[in-house]
Amino acid sequence: MDRKILCSPRSKSLILFLTIWAIGLAGLPTASSPPPSECSLGSLPESPSGPEISLRPADHLRCDPIAFPFDLFTSSSNSLLAYSIINMASVAVSDMNIPEPDACLVDNPLLADSAFPRFEAVEAKHVVPGIRAIIKNLEEDLAKLEKNVKPTWSDLVEPLERIVDRLTVAWGTVSHLKSVKDSSELRTAVETVQPEKVDFQLKLGQSKPIHESFKAIRDGSLWGTLTEAQQRVVDGELKEARLNGVGLDGEARARFNEIRQELEKLSTKFSEHVLDSTKKFEKLITNRADIAGLPATALGVAAQAALTKGHEGANTEDGPWLITLDIPSYMPVMQHVQNRSLREELYRAYVTRASAGELDNTPIINRILELRLEQAKLLGFSNYAEVSLAMKMATLEKAEELLEDLRSTSWEPALKDLEDLKAYAKEQHAEEGENMCLWDVSFWSERLREARYNINEEELRPFFSLPRVIDGLFKLAKTIFGVDVEAADGLASVWHPDVRFFKVNDMSGETVAYFYLDPYSRPAEKRGGAWMDEVVGRSKLLAPKGKRARLPVAHMVCNQTPPVGNKPSLMTFREVETIFHEFGHALQHMLTRQDEGLVAGIRGIEWDAVELPSQFMENWCYHRATLLGIAKHYETGEVLSEDMYQKLLAARTYRAGSLTLRQIHFASIDLELHSRFLPGSNETIIDVDRRVAKRTHVIPPLPEDRSLCSFEHIFAGGYSAGYYSYKWAEVLSADAFSAFEEVGLDDEEAVKKTGQRFRETILALGGGRPPLNVFIDFRGREPSTEALLRHNGLLKIAA
């Protein structure tokens, strides 16, 4: 489970990028189960210092407005999360011989043989007995596999896939609920049984009989008879086994396992601290003058929050209004409130989340980095970045070269962005013209955007109601990829009343996938950001009786502005981009035609390339027919004017240098901490952050800035030494979209033909073929940076 920001490498970037892709062409094995595709505000994942103003996107479905009741989107609600690999859907839990000790097992929904996870029924009390019962059964299965294993597909890979699937079905359900429906009871349950789950995963990953059998397949006569996808499975499993410590024995293995156990606990605690510290901050406003400039939509959200907290009679006009650090509350204040001191208070609170008292993540970060380095040394690597990059396409050197190229290209444009803000503030006789502070940047960026392009994001909200955006998204998917999406509410249980369930059909009417959509922010229980993850993956082996394959199921989670009163969710344009982005991830999972479960969908794809479909879908938000098809006033039906559309296009590259530089900072600090930083040395993590910031911040960060303490992507989200992937995949996505531009975006038949080719390659092949080869299959050549530079308005600079 993120983003897009306008960026641009210079001409040498093409040589650099193609060099890196050549590494991919060499066929590096890939992880069979990458972390969930995470995203957040700002066409990129939510950054630790808070989204400056940019979101992510993804989406695909049918359109017919009467196909399902869009008014179900108008009730206020919350959201969800996830981290799994293969999940539920006629999973063979029923064939497990689970002992029947007590009622917690007899009626345990985690053990149920159901078509979809029973989200509504799972409670904290089910977690420990349910997971323990599954692990007990799987330990028996693993023992049988190790005793009888042979270097054949049916005697090795198939039983292994079954074992992996059974655990991830149940654990994926639990971890998902913890992300979208967090509670102290659920936290306790997860903390109790998580070590047992990790212990089993280590036993599986370090199994020498399994590892030796995979080596025998690779080195024997069977290798030449395997399909490309099967060979990718074998290579990936061998590489993962090494990274799981299969080559370690005795004290080294024991220590490695201790490290893995502790790292899992620390990552969980890190996320909990971020969520708790975000919830902890509340600012009650009783005087409307203190929030002058706050748009009506945000006032409604703030009044609704106050009402929820027991302030009876709270309303949009008279208050009181409760401001929090949840993005739908925080960002409107930073962008629109004239009260500079309030902006400063919120900014300081945001960049210091999880950095003090019992919620301080500083010692957790230090310990994580210390343990990751020790783990890398045990495995024979120099640093943890090498461990992470072993499953990716780039080397550390090439990743850093790409980032530096982007950084140097963006520096001067970012400086000009800042000078433009100061000059405009001076014209308005504002003190910020002489002293532009960090909490002023978003505010004056919006004012200058409004003045330069005559665009007011809040005035655009009524044109982007969630029902119409979803309708347009589904129509787009039907046009490009030949699929219909229809509501299937009631077919599967959900974790919250606001969650919707859909099925995806091909044009013959056959169902090919399902997905959940959890659109709204719920700060009390739901993790921030936006992401997509698997519920279950496509698998021929795990097909229900009478079916060719088990169908993939996904969930898309966003944290957008909830409905207020009788109004539907009215979205910012950035929120529109975000849902398109997440849908792109979901499409690659749902439209895969790969039958080998370990490399189907997003699994097995090098993490550097996994953002291609999501970022590709964001481009369609600027496509005239698509945008004007969704941009209709929720009350009057008025279509967004052609003039406003042209202004949105013109504003697309606004502050491209600043936004790119911001992402370069996150990627650079990530690689620096995981490659050169020495825990326990005289240099602290904050010192490293400040050192990197000198080359990536045109305004120095505050001395007390502790944004690292909320940087979940690299300390709790699967992007450690991999955040650079967002910029890497941006080159691919822009080039892929340029294929549609070349045939003519208004030529519907040509677009359909190109879309079918995109579906049959990028979306269909999963991790069963190297990403570079897949890209060439679609594009007919290797990738070029030209489209990215052109889309971001930086082509002339690069030239």
N, C-alpha and C positions, 0 to 999 in steps of 0.2 A: 501495500500500500502505500504524488505530489507535484506540479508546478511549472512554471515557465517564467522566465524573466528574460527580457531582451538582452542578448549578449552578442559578442562578436570577436572571433579570433582574427588575427591578421593573416596575410596570405600564406605565411609559413605554416599556419595551422593545418592546412590541407595535407602537407607532407607529413606533419606530426600525426595527424589523425589516421592517415592511411598506414603509417608505420605501425600504429597501435593495432589497427584492424588486422594487419598481417599476422600479428601475434595470435589473434582470434582464429585466423584461417588455419593456423598450425594445429588447431583442433584441441585446445586445452579442455580438459574434462570440466564438467560443470556440476554445481551442487544439485543434488536431487531434490532438495527442499529448501528454496530460498526463503528469507523472511518475507512477511506480508508486504505488499506494496503500500507504503505509507505515503500520505500526502497531507498538505496543510495549506494554510493560507499563504497566498502568494504563488500561484502557479508552481510553487515549489513547496516542499514540506514546510510546515510551520517552523520558523527559525527560532532559536532560543531567545533572541531579543524581541521577538514579536514580529508578526507580519507587517511590513511597511505599507503595503497595499497591493496585493496581488494574490491570486488564488490558484487552485488547481482544478482539473476537470476530468470527466469520463462518463460515458453513458451510451446506451443502445437499447432500443425497444420498438414496439409497434406504436401507431399514432392515433388511430380512430378515437376521437374524444368520447364517444359513447361506449368504447370498449370496456371502460371501467369508471367507477365514480371518482372523479378527481376531487370532489368535495371532501373525500377522506383525508386529503392533504391539508385541510384548513383547520384541523384541530391541533392545539399546541402539544408538543411532546419533547422527547429526548432522543438519545442516540446509542451507538454501539461501537464495538471494536473487534479485534480478532488477531490471532496469530496461529495459523494451523497449516496444514499441508494437504492432507486428504481428510475429508470429513464425512458426514453422514449421508446416507441414502442407501437404503437396503444394505447396510453394512452387515457383514456376517457376524453380528454379535450373538445371534441366536444359536450358532453352533458351538458356542463356548460353554464348557461344562462348569458353570459358575455354582459353587456350593451355596446352599440356602440357609445361612445362619440366621438372619433376622429380616425384619420387614424392610429395612433400608436397602436390602439387596433384592428382595422379592418385588418390590414396587419401585425400584430405582430407575428413573427415566434415562440415566446414562447407560443402562444395560438393555434398554428396550430395543426390540427389532422393529424399527419404524422407518418409513421412507425418508423422513427428514428429522433432524434433531428436535427433541421435545423441549424447546427453549422455555416455554411457559411453565413447564413442570419442574425444571431443575432448580433445586434449592441448595443452599450451602450444606445442609445435612446430608445430601446425596453424594457430595464430592469425595470425601475420604473413603467410605465403604465402596463406592462405585469404582473409583480409580484403582483401589487396592485389589478388588476382585478381578479387574481386567489385567492388571500387571501379573497377578498370580497365574492366571491362565496363560498369559503370553510367555512367562518364564518357562512353563512346561512346553509350549510350542517351540521356543528357542532351543531348549535342551534337545528336543526331538530333531530339529533341523540340524544342529551341530553334530549329532550322532549319526545321522543318515545322509548328510549333505553329499551331493555329487556335482561335478562341474558341468551341469546341464541347465538349460533354462527352466525346465519344469521342476527340477529338484533343488534349485537354488533361488532364482530370482522370484518365482511365483510365490513360494512360501514366505520369502522375505517381504514381499509387497503386502501380503496379508497381515503379517505381524505389524508392520509400520502403520498400516491403515487402521487397524483396530484401536491402537493407542491414540493416534491423532484424531480420530473421530470423537472420542470421548474428551480428550484433553483440549482439543480445539474448541469444543462446545464450552467447556469451563473457562478457558482463557478469554474466549470471546465475551462471555457474560461478564467477566471481571472488567473488561474494557468498557462495556456499555451499560452495565447495571451493577456497579461496584457497591460493596457493603463491607462492614467490618467482619461480619460472619463469613462472607465469601473469602475475604483476605486470609482469615485464620485457617479456613479449610485448605486453601491453596498452599499456604505456608507449611501446613502439616504434611501434606502428601507430595509436594513438589520434589523433595529430595529422593523419594522412592521412584518417582517418574524419571528423574535424571539418572539415577543409579541403573535403571533398566536400559535407558537409552545408551549409557556408556557400555554396558555389557554387550548390547547389540552391535554398537559401533566398533568395539574392540575385539569382536569375535575372530579368533585366528582361523578356525575352520571355514568360516564364511569368506574371510579375506583370501585364504589360500585357494579356495574354489574359484573365486573371481579371477585370480592370477592364472589359474589353470585354464580358464576359458579364454583369457586374453592371449595366452601363449600356446594354445592348442589348436587342433584342427577345426574345432567348432567356430572359432573366431571368423573365419572366412565365410561362414554360412549365415552369420547374423546380419540383420538389417542395420542401416546406419543408426537408427534410434536405439537399437539394442546395444550396439557398440558404445554409444554415448552413455547408456546406463552403466555398463561395465566400467568404463573409464572413470565416470563420476564416482561410482562406489569405491573404486580403488583409491582415488584421491581423497575422498572423504574419510576413508578408513585411516589413512595416514594422519589426517588432521584430527581425528578422534583418538589418536594415541595407540593404534593397533601395534605399532612397532615398539612400544614401551613395555618394560617388564619390571617386576619387583617394586622397589621403592619409587622409581620414576613413575610407574603407572599409578601407584597409590597416590602420589602427590598430584599428578595430573588430574585424577578424578576428584580429589579434594578441591582443586582449583575450579573445576567445572561446576561443582556443587555450590561453591561460594559465589561464583560469578552469577549464577542463575538467581540466587537469593538477592544479591546486590542490585541486579537489574530490576527485579520486581520492586524492591524497596525504593529505588530511584524514581520509578514511575509513580509510585504511591505518594512520595514526597512532593512531586510536581503537582499532582492532582490536588492534594490536601492544601498546599500553600496557595494554589490558585483559588480554591474555594474559600480560604481563610480571609482573604481581603474583601471587605465590603465598605462602600462609601455611601451613606444615606444623604441625599440632597433634599432639602425642604424648601429652598429658595430657588425659583426657576431662573433667576438672574445668574446664578452660579453656573448654570449649564446653557447659557445663551448660545445659540448657534446649533445646538443638538437637534438633528432632524426629528420629525414627528414619529417616524418608525422606531428610532432608537429611544425616544421618550416613552413610547408604548411598551417597548421591551423592558425598560427600566422600571416603569410603573408596575408592570406585571410581576417583575422580580420582587418588588417591594411587597406586593400583595401576597405573594407566595411565602414571604418571610413574616407574615402576620401583621403587616401595616394595613389595617382595614380601611377601605375607602380609597386606596391609592388608585389614581387614574392618570391618564396621559396629560391632561390639562393642568391639574392642580397638584399632582404628586401625592405623596413623596415619591422620589425616584431612587432606586438602588443601583449603584454602579459597581461592577465587579471586574475581575481580570479575565473573564470569559470573553473570547474574541468578539462575538456579536455585541457585547457591551463595551469592551475596551476600545476597539478600533474607531467606532463613531465619535467617541470622546476625543481621541487623539487627532482625528481628521477634521472635526468640525467645531468643537467647543472653543469659544473665544477666551475663556478663563485660563490664562497661561499657568497659573499656580496649580490649578486642578490637573492640567495636562502633565505638569512636572511631577506631581504627587503620584499619578497613575504610572507614569513612565518609570520612575524610580522603583515603584512596587513591582512592576512587571519584570524589570531586568535584575531584580534581586530575589525572585522567587526561589524557594527551596535552598536558601543560602544562609540560614541562621537557625539557632536553637535546635530543637529535636527534629526539625525537617531539613537540616543542613545537608546538602548532597556533596559538599566539598570533600569530606573524608571518604565518602563512597566513591567519588571519581578517582581519588588518589589510589584507593585500594583496587578498583577495577583496572586501572592502568598498570599497577604493580603486578597484579595477577596475570593480566594478558601478556605482559612482557615475559614473566616467568614461564607461562605456558608455551610461548613461542620458542624460548630457549630449550625447553624440554623436547620440543618437536624438531629441533635442529635449525630453526630460523633465527635471524639476527634480531628481528623485532616483530611486533604483532601485525604491522601493515603487510609484511610478507605473507603471513598466515592468511589474512583476509584476501589479498590479491591473488593467492594461489588458486582461488576458485573464480577469478574474474579474467577479463581479457587483457587489461593493462598491467604493466609493471609499475612499480613506485616511481621510477624515473620518468616514464612516459606520462603518467597521470599528472605529475608535478609540472612537467613541461607544458602540458595542455593548460593547466590552471594559470601558470605564469604568463602564457601567451594571452589568455583572456584577461588577466589582471592588467597587464601593461596596455592592452588595447582599450580597456575601460577606464583607466585612471584619469586621463585628461577630460573625457566626456563627463565623468562624475564630478570633477572639480568645477566644470562649467555649470553642471546642474545646480551645485551649491551656490555659485555666484549668481545664477539666475534667480534663485529663491531670495537671496539677500537683496538683490536689486529690486525685485517686485515688492518685498516687504518695505523697503525704503520708500518706494513710490506711494505706498499706503500710509507712510509716516508712522510705521510700527517700530518699536524698539528692537525687534528681532532683526531688522535690517543691519544693525550694527553688531548684534550679538545673537546669532542664530544658534540655538541649542538643540540638543538631540530631540527633546520633546516638542520642538517647533517644526521639525522637518515635515512630518506627515500633514500637519495643519496647513503650512504654507505650500506644500506640494499640491494639495487639493485646491487652494485658492488660485494658484498659478494655472493649474489645469483648467479650472473653470474660466479663467480670463483668456487663456490662450486658445482653447478649443470650444469655449462656450458649452461645456459639459458639466452637469451637476449629477453626480452618481445617485444622490438621494431622489432627485426628480425622475430618474430613470427607473427606480424600483417598481412603480406601478405597472410598468411595461413588461416586467419579468416575474410574473407569478409562477410559483412552482408547477402548478398543473399545466400551464401552457408551455413552460420550458421542457417538461418531461414529454409532453405530446410532440413537440418539435424534435426532440432528441430521438424519439422512437421513429418518427417519419424519416429522419436522416439515416438511421440505421437500416431502415427498410430500403431506401433508395440506394445506398452505397453497398450494403452487404447482403441484401436480399433476405432479411429476416423480419418476422413479425413478433412484436412483444404484446402479450395480453395479460391482464390482471388475473391472478390466481389466488387472491386473498381467501384464506380459509383452508387452502390445501395443505399449508404447513403452519405450524404454530410459530408465534413471534414473541419477542421478549418485551415488547412495549406496544401499546395501541397505535402509535404513529407509524410503526414499521409496516411497509407494504411488501407483498410477495408477487412475483411475476414469473411467467414462463416465456421462453424464447422458442419460436417455431420457424422452421424454414418455409420456403414458399409453397411446399407441398402440404403444409399443415402439420408436419411431423415435429414434435417437441424435441429440441436439441439441448436445452439447458434451462436452469431456473436461477433466480436471484432475489435477494432481499434488498430493500432500500430503507435505510434509517437516516432521514435527512436533517433532523433538527438538533440544535444544541440542548444538552441537559447537564449543565455544569455540576449539579449535585452528585451525579453518578456516572457520567460518561467522560471518557478521555477526550481531550481536545484534538483538533486537526481533522483530517479527512483521509480515508484509506479504503482499499479494497482487499479482500482476502478470500481464500477458498473456504468453502464449507465441506465440499467433497470434490475430488478431481475425477476427470474422465478415466475410465479403466475398463479394458476388455475383460481382464481377469475377474473383476469384481462385479460383473454384469448380473443384474437380477435374472432369475430364471426366465427363459424365453426372450431375453433382450440381447442385443449385440454388444452393448457396452453400458456401463453405469454412466449416467449423464452427469455433467459437471453442475455444481451449485456454487454460487458466489454470494457474498454480501458486500454492499457498498455502504459506507458510513460517512456522513458529512456532519458538520456542526454549524449549519447555516441559521440565519435568523428565523425563529419559529413564528407561527401565525400569532396575531394579536387580535383578540376579540373576534369579530366576524370576518376579518380580513384573512385571506390566504397568506402563506409565506411569500413576502415580496423580496426578491433577491437583488443583490448588487450584481453588476456585470461580472465581478470577480467570482462571486458564488456560482454564477452560470458557468464560467470557465472551469470551476472546480468540479462540478457534477459531470461535465463533459469529460474531464480528465479521468475521473475515477471509472467512468463507464468504459473508457478505452482499456484500462486494466482488466475490467470485467469481461470485455469482449475477447481478449486474448485467452482468458481462462475458459470462457463458455463456448467459443467457436472453434476450439482445437479439434482436430481430427486425428490426433495422435492416440493410439490405443494403448501404448505402453504407459501404464500409470505413473511410473517414476520420472517420466520426462514429458508428461502431458500438460497442456496449458502453460502457466508461467513457471512450472517446475523444470529445473534443468537448464534454464536460460541463464547465461552469464549475467550477473547483476548489473553490469555496465550497460546492457542493452534492454533491460526490462521496462524502462520508461518510454520506449519508442511508441507503442500504441496509445498510451495515455496522452503524451505530449502531441502526438499526431492529431488526436481528436480535438484538442484545444483550438487548432487552426480553423475549424469549422465554425467557431463562434464569430469569426469575422467574415464568413461567407455570406454574401448579401441575401440570397434566397433563404438560407438557414436562419440567419438572425432576424430578418423581417417576418419570417414564419412564426417565430416564438415571441417576438416583441410586440405584444398587443395589450393595451390597457385592460387591467383586470375588471374594470367596471364598465367602460364604454366600448371596449373592443377596438378602439382606435389603434391603427398600426403606427409603429415608430416611423417618423418621417425619413425620407431619403436624405435630407440635410443632416439629421442627427446621425444617421448611419455613417455618412462620410466623415463626420467629426470623430466618431468612434475609431474609424480606420486611421485617421490622422493622428489620433492620440495613442495609437498602439505602441509606438516607440518612445513615448514620453518617459524621460529619466532612465533610458535603457542602460546607460553606463553605471548609474548608481545601483540599480537593481542587480545587474550582473556582478558588480564588485561585492555586493552584500553576500551573494551566494558563494563567491570565490573565497570570502573569509571563512565561511562555515566549512567548506571543503578543505581549505588549507590548514585550519587549526586541527581538523580531524586527522589529516595525514601527519602533521607535525607531532601531535601528541602520541600517535601510534607508531612513529618511526624513529624519532630522535630524542624525545623527552625521556629523561631518566628519573623515575619516581624516587623521592628521597634526596635528590640533589639540591643545590642551593637555589635553583630556578623552580618556582612554583607553577602550577597550571595557570594561574592568573598572569604570571610573568610571561608565559608563552603566549597567552591570548593577547596581551598588550604588544608583544613583539610582532606578532602577525598583523595586528591591527594597524601598525604604522605603515604597512604597505597596502592595506585594504580599506581603511576608514578615512574619509576626507574630514570628518569631525572625530576627534579622539573619543573613545568610550569614557564613561564616568569612572573615576577611581573605584567606586563601590560596585560597578557593574559585575554581576556574577551570572551572566547569561549561560555560561557553561553548565551551571547547576540545573538548568532546565532543558538541556540539549538532549532530549530523549532519543533522537535518531541514532546517535552514536554510542550512547550509554545504556539504552534500553530498547532499541528499535531495529537492530539488524543492519544499520548503515555504518558500523565502525570501520574506519579506513575505506569507506565506500561512498561517502557523500558526494564525491566528485562525479559519480555516475549520473547525476542529474544533468550536468553540463555535457557530459559525453553523449548521452542519448539524445540530447537536443539537436545535435548535428544530424543524427539519423532521422528523427521525426520531421525536421524541416525539409530534408531532402526527399523523404517519402511523400510528403504533401505536395512537393513541387511536381511530382509525377502527375497529380491531378490538375495542377495549374497548366502544365504543358499541353494536356489534351483539351483544356477549356472547361472551367468550372461551371459554365452555363450550358455545356453540352451534356445533357442528362444521360444519353446513351453511352458516351465516352466515359463519363464518370462512373456509370454502373460497371462497365467493362473493366476499368482500372480498379474499382472497388472489389470486384470479384477476384482479381489477381492479388490484391492486398489480403483478402480473406484467405485465399488458398495458400499463401506463403506466410506472411507475418503473423496472421492470426491462427492459422491451422497447424503449423509444423511444431509448435511448442519448443521444448528443449531437445527434441530428437535430431536436430541438425544445427551446426554452428551458426550463430547469429549473422556473421558476415556472409556466409553462404546463403542464408535465408534472404538477407537484404539484396544480394546480387540476383537471386531468383526473382525477386519482385522488380528491382530497378534495372537489371541488365548490366549493371556496372557497380564499382565500389562507391562508397559515399563521398560526397563533396560538401565543403562548408559554404559554398556559394549561396544556397537557399537560406541558410540561417543568417548569414550576414545581410542578405537582402531583406528578409522579414523584419530584422531588427534595425534597419535603417543605418547600418554601419558598413555597408559594402564600400562606400566611397572612402571611408576612413582606412579600411583594410588595404584598399588599392594604393 
